[in-house]
Amino acid sequence: MKRTIALACAALGLGAGALAPGALAQDAAAPRAAPANPFLSPPLEPGPWDIQTEKESLAVSVFVRGLERPWAIAFLPEGGMLVTERMGRLRVIREGKLNPVAIAGLPPIMPSGIGGLLDLALHPDFANNRLIYLSYTKPSEENPDHNTLAVLRARWDGGLKLSEVQDIWVADAWYGQTPLPTRCCGQGPSFGSYGGRMEFGSDGKLYITSGDRNYGEMVQDTSNHFGVTVRLNDDGTVPADNPFVGQSGYKPEIWTTGHRNPSGLTRHPETGALWETEFGPRGGDELNLLMRGSNYGWMDVTQGHHYDNTPAKGIRDVEGMTDPILAWGPPSINPGGIAFVASDGFPGWSGNLLMAAMSRKLVRIEFDEAGNPVHQEEMLSEPGQRLRDVAQGPDGSLYVLTDEDDGAILRIEPGF
């Protein structure tokens, strides 16, 4: 299946300034400009923010502060939530309060670059078996610079320590030991592009994204785990019906290949289809519909521009490759986590996809009845924070994680 839908334009969200009940109105001018250094954000103000978007009025507040580079969130059936901090800590929040003590029992984690403790997923039967899954950067015992992506499974009884901690999958993508190999196209350092997003499918299987580690030449070699999504049973074994089981030259875990840095992964609440976002080089950021056995082209095919201006071998409509549903840039939009809206609290957004972006915005994407994206809206620039992930809680509210040293969780509720 080959689908290419060019991004013609993005409609900007309408910022309305913030007004805290019982307090003076904050500056209702246009959102603050980002600092000159694009990697630095202004301090997060207390809020709240009342924001009028194209179809919804939003009440945005700071739900929790005091996190360092929060990466993922999972809602607990008994209430509360677990949050990962990329620097290597697992935290629990109950009744809106962050426990100051991190949960113990994690293995050694390498938090260099954009690696560290990454995604978090609860087993579909977590309420009964208390099994959780964590993706992380695993250092080698001999040289921590030589590392790979790994996924562990553990049991958590609600206290402050994990038990039965065990790696169930370690990517065959070890990389970082010097001297690094000669690579083309001006690729970045070895401590980038890990991927690491996880999602349980409607089939009960665990899907994991694995990035190219800025060594894109390895991706079209399907005998490794660079630049792929994998599909596993809940114990880490390989499902017998994976598309490449028994095929020479393929890792049997592979579900799709041809990815750069897959930073978002979610399941459609109605169709069960898996959707993924990933970074491209200088543009070419992608939204993909993951289809069994498909090759999404990296690094031979991209709608971005290689960092040293080396021409890509192909841009779109290349035989044997699957094009993205959407592509952004240049400039890059820096996509993060994604979530479909399935709450009566936001009727104007029903079925829309939300994407957190590290370019300090939340992007809303509308689809037509055929599943094609037809409109976008950018919003939530008022707090001025890099956004890592977005999720919808059991209360219907939306929760957004800020990718900052002084990180926070923002809560979005229907406004008035």
C-alpha positions in Angstrom: 0.0 0.0 0.0 1.5 3.3 -1.1 0.0 6.5 0.3 1.6 9.9 0.0 -0.2 12.9 1.3 1.8 16.1 1.1 1.5 18.6 3.9 0.3 21.8 2.2 -0.1 24.0 5.2 -0.7 23.9 9.0 -3.4 26.0 10.6 -2.1 27.8 13.7 -4.0 27.5 17.0 -5.5 30.7 18.4 -3.8 31.6 21.7 -6.1 33.6 24.0 -3.8 34.3 27.0 -4.3 33.0 30.5 -6.5 34.1 33.3 -6.1 32.5 36.7 -9.4 32.4 38.8 -9.2 35.0 41.5 -5.9 36.5 40.2 -4.8 39.2 37.9 -4.9 38.4 34.2 -1.5 37.3 32.8 -0.1 38.9 29.7 -2.6 38.1 27.0 -0.3 39.0 24.1 1.0 36.5 21.6 2.8 33.5 23.1 6.4 34.2 24.2 9.0 33.8 21.6 11.4 30.8 22.2 14.8 31.8 23.4 17.6 32.3 20.8 19.0 28.8 21.7 16.4 26.4 20.3 17.4 23.8 22.9 16.6 26.1 25.9 13.1 26.9 27.0 11.9 29.6 29.3 11.0 28.6 32.9 7.6 27.1 33.1 5.2 29.7 34.6 2.6 28.6 37.2 -0.4 28.9 34.8 -3.2 28.2 34.4 -3.8 29.0 30.7 -7.2 29.4 29.1 -6.7 28.7 25.4 -9.2 29.0 22.6 -8.5 26.6 19.7 -10.4 26.2 16.4 -12.9 23.7 17.8 -12.4 23.5 21.6 -11.9 25.8 24.6 -9.1 24.4 26.8 -8.3 24.9 30.5 -4.6 24.0 30.9 -2.9 23.7 34.2 0.3 22.3 35.7 -0.6 18.9 37.2 2.8 17.9 38.6 6.2 19.5 38.7 9.6 18.3 39.8 10.3 15.8 37.1 13.6 15.6 35.2 13.0 14.9 31.5 9.8 12.9 31.8 9.5 10.5 28.9 6.3 8.4 29.3 3.2 8.0 31.4 0.9 5.1 32.3 -2.3 5.3 34.2 -2.9 2.8 36.9 -6.3 1.0 37.2 -6.5 1.8 40.9 -5.8 5.5 40.2 -2.6 7.5 39.9 0.1 7.0 37.3 3.6 5.9 36.7 6.1 8.2 34.9 9.6 7.5 33.5 12.3 10.1 33.8 14.9 9.7 31.0 17.8 10.2 33.5 16.9 6.7 34.9 14.1 7.0 37.4 10.7 5.5 37.6 8.2 7.6 39.6 4.7 7.2 41.0 2.0 9.9 41.3 -1.0 9.4 43.5 -3.8 11.9 44.1 -1.9 14.5 42.1 1.2 14.2 44.3 4.6 13.0 43.1 6.3 10.6 45.5 9.8 12.1 46.1 11.3 8.6 46.3 11.9 6.8 43.0 11.0 3.2 42.5 14.1 1.0 43.0 15.2 -2.2 41.2 16.1 -0.9 37.7 19.3 -2.3 36.0 22.2 -0.1 34.9 20.9 2.6 32.4 23.0 4.8 30.1 21.3 8.3 30.0 23.8 9.9 27.6 22.5 12.0 24.7 18.8 11.2 24.2 19.2 7.7 25.7 18.2 6.6 29.2 15.0 5.2 30.7 12.4 5.6 27.9 8.9 4.1 27.5 6.6 2.4 29.9 3.7 0.0 29.2 1.4 -2.0 31.5 0.5 -5.6 30.6 -3.1 -5.8 29.3 -3.9 -7.8 32.4 -1.9 -5.6 34.8 -4.7 -5.3 37.3 -4.2 -9.0 38.0 -0.5 -9.8 37.2 1.1 -6.4 38.0 3.5 -6.8 35.1 5.1 -3.6 33.7 7.5 -3.2 30.7 10.2 -0.5 30.4 12.4 0.3 27.4 15.9 1.7 28.2 19.4 2.2 26.9 21.5 -0.8 28.0 25.3 -0.3 28.4 27.7 -3.1 27.8 29.6 -4.2 30.8 33.0 -3.5 29.1 32.2 0.0 27.7 29.1 2.0 28.6 29.5 4.0 25.4 28.8 0.8 23.5 25.1 0.3 24.1 21.8 -0.7 22.7 18.0 -0.6 23.2 16.5 -3.1 25.6 13.1 -3.9 27.1 12.7 -5.3 30.6 9.7 -6.9 32.3 9.1 -6.6 36.0 6.5 -7.0 38.6 5.4 -4.0 40.7 3.2 -4.5 43.8 2.5 -0.7 44.2 5.5 -0.1 46.5 8.9 1.4 46.0 10.7 -1.5 44.5 10.4 -3.7 41.4 10.7 -7.4 41.6 11.4 -10.2 39.0 13.2 -7.7 36.8 14.3 -9.4 33.6 15.3 -8.3 30.1 12.9 -9.9 27.6 14.4 -8.3 24.5 17.8 -6.8 23.8 18.1 -5.2 20.3 20.9 -6.5 18.1 21.9 -2.9 17.5 25.0 -2.5 19.7 26.8 0.7 18.7 29.0 3.5 20.1 32.4 1.9 20.7 35.2 4.0 19.2 36.5 4.3 16.6 33.1 4.7 15.0 32.7 3.4 11.5 32.8 5.9 8.6 29.2 6.9 7.8 27.7 9.0 5.1 25.4 12.0 5.0 26.5 13.9 8.1 24.8 11.7 10.6 24.8 12.6 14.2 26.4 11.0 17.3 25.9 7.4 18.4 23.9 8.4 21.5 20.9 9.4 19.5 17.9 7.9 17.7 17.1 5.0 20.0 13.3 4.9 19.3 12.0 2.9 22.3 8.2 3.5 22.1 6.1 0.5 23.1 2.4 -0.4 22.6 0.4 -3.5 23.2 -1.7 -4.3 20.1 -5.3 -5.4 20.0 -3.8 -8.9 19.4 -2.1 -8.8 22.8 1.4 -8.6 21.3 4.0 -6.1 22.3 5.2 -3.7 19.6 8.5 -1.8 20.1 10.2 0.8 18.0 14.0 0.7 17.5 15.8 3.6 16.0 18.7 3.8 13.6 21.2 5.2 16.2 22.4 7.6 13.6 23.9 4.7 11.6 21.4 4.7 8.8 23.4 2.4 6.6 22.4 -0.5 8.8 18.7 -0.1 8.4 18.1 -1.8 5.1 20.2 -4.7 6.4 17.3 -6.7 7.9 19.7 -9.1 9.8 19.8 -6.5 12.7 17.4 -4.4 14.7 18.5 -0.9 13.5 15.5 1.2 12.4 12.7 -1.4 12.8 9.5 -2.1 14.8 9.4 -5.5 16.4 6.5 -7.6 17.5 6.8 -9.9 20.5 4.8 -12.1 22.8 4.4 -10.7 26.3 7.3 -12.9 27.5 9.6 -11.7 24.8 9.4 -14.7 22.5 8.8 -14.4 18.8 5.2 -14.9 17.5 5.1 -17.7 15.0 3.0 -15.5 12.6 5.4 -12.6 12.4 6.0 -11.7 8.7 9.6 -12.7 8.4 9.8 -15.8 10.6 11.9 -18.4 8.8 13.1 -16.1 6.1 16.8 -16.0 5.6 18.4 -12.6 6.3 15.7 -11.3 8.5 15.4 -11.0 12.3 12.2 -12.9 13.1 11.1 -10.2 15.5 10.8 -7.6 12.8 7.3 -6.3 12.0 8.3 -3.3 9.9 11.6 -1.7 8.8 13.0 1.4 7.2 12.6 3.8 10.2 14.9 6.5 11.5 14.0 7.5 15.0 10.5 6.3 15.8 9.4 8.5 18.7 5.7 7.9 18.9 3.5 4.8 18.7 -0.2 4.4 19.5 -3.1 2.1 18.7 -6.3 3.4 17.1 -9.1 2.9 19.7 -11.6 1.6 17.1 -9.6 0.0 14.3 -6.7 -1.3 16.3 -4.3 0.0 13.7 -0.9 1.1 14.9 0.3 4.6 14.0 3.9 5.8 14.4 5.8 9.1 14.3 9.5 9.5 13.6 12.2 12.1 13.0 13.6 12.7 9.6 16.8 14.7 8.8 16.3 18.4 8.4 12.6 17.9 7.6 11.0 14.6 6.5 9.5 14.0 9.9 6.8 11.4 9.4 3.4 10.0 10.5 3.1 6.4 9.4 0.4 3.8 9.4 2.3 0.6 10.3 1.5 -2.3 8.1 2.7 -5.8 8.4 6.1 -6.4 6.7 6.3 -2.9 5.2 9.5 -1.0 4.5 9.3 2.7 5.1 12.5 3.6 3.2 15.1 5.0 5.5 17.8 5.8 4.7 17.4 5.3 1.0 14.1 7.2 0.8 13.3 10.4 2.8 11.4 13.6 2.2 14.0 15.4 4.4 17.5 16.6 3.6 20.7 14.9 4.7 22.8 17.0 7.0 25.7 17.3 4.5 23.3 17.8 1.5 24.0 14.4 0.1 21.0 13.7 -2.2 18.6 11.0 -1.1 18.3 8.1 -3.4 14.5 8.6 -3.5 11.9 11.0 -2.1 8.5 9.2 -2.6 6.8 6.7 -4.7 9.7 4.3 -4.7 9.0 0.7 -5.7 8.9 -1.6 -2.6 8.8 1.3 -0.1 5.8 2.6 1.8 5.4 6.4 2.0 4.3 8.3 5.1 0.7 9.4 5.6 2.1 12.8 6.4 5.6 14.4 6.2 6.7 17.7 7.7 9.4 20.2 6.9 11.8 21.6 6.5 11.9 22.9 9.1 11.4 19.8 11.3 8.5 19.7 13.6 10.3 17.3 16.0 7.5 14.8 16.7 7.1 13.1 20.0 4.4 10.8 21.4 0.9 10.5 19.9 -2.6 9.7 21.1 -6.0 9.5 19.5 -8.8 11.5 21.2 -11.6 9.3 22.5 -13.3 11.4 25.1 -16.7 13.0 25.2 -15.0 15.9 26.9 -13.6 17.1 23.6 -16.4 16.4 21.1 -14.8 18.7 18.4 -11.7 16.5 18.4 -13.3 13.0 18.4 -11.1 10.7 16.4 -8.4 13.3 15.9 -4.7 12.5 16.5 -2.7 14.6 18.9 1.1 14.8 18.6 3.4 16.3 21.2 6.3 18.1 19.5 9.6 19.2 20.8 9.2 22.4 18.7 7.0 23.5 21.7 3.6 22.8 20.3 0.8 20.2 20.4 -0.4 19.3 16.9 -4.0 18.2 16.2 -4.6 16.2 13.0 -8.0 15.6 11.5 -8.9 12.8 9.1 -11.6 12.2 6.5 -13.8 9.1 6.4 -11.1 7.3 4.3 -8.5 7.9 7.0 -6.6 10.6 5.1 -5.3 13.7 7.0 -7.2 16.8 5.9 -6.3 19.5 8.4 -3.8 20.3 11.2 -3.8 22.8 14.0 -0.8 23.8 16.2 -1.5 24.9 19.7 -0.2 24.9 23.3 2.7 27.1 22.6 1.8 29.4 25.5 3.8 27.5 28.2 6.9 27.6 25.9 8.0 24.1 26.7 9.4 21.2 24.6 6.7 18.5 24.6 7.6 14.8 24.7 4.4 12.9 25.1 0.6 13.1 25.2 -1.9 10.7 26.7 -5.6 10.6 27.5 -6.3 9.6 31.1 -9.2 7.6 32.4 -10.8 10.8 33.6 -11.0 12.0 30.0 -8.4 14.7 30.5 -5.3 15.0 28.3 -1.9 14.9 29.9 1.2 16.3 28.3 4.8 15.7 29.4 7.4 18.5 29.0 10.8 17.5 27.9 12.8 19.8 30.2 15.3 19.5 33.0 12.6 21.1 35.2 10.0 18.9 33.7 6.2 18.8 34.4 3.0 17.2 33.4 0.4 19.6 32.0 -3.3 18.7 32.3 -5.8 19.8 29.6 -9.4 19.9 30.5 -12.5 21.2 28.7 -12.7 25.0 29.1 -15.8 27.2 29.5 
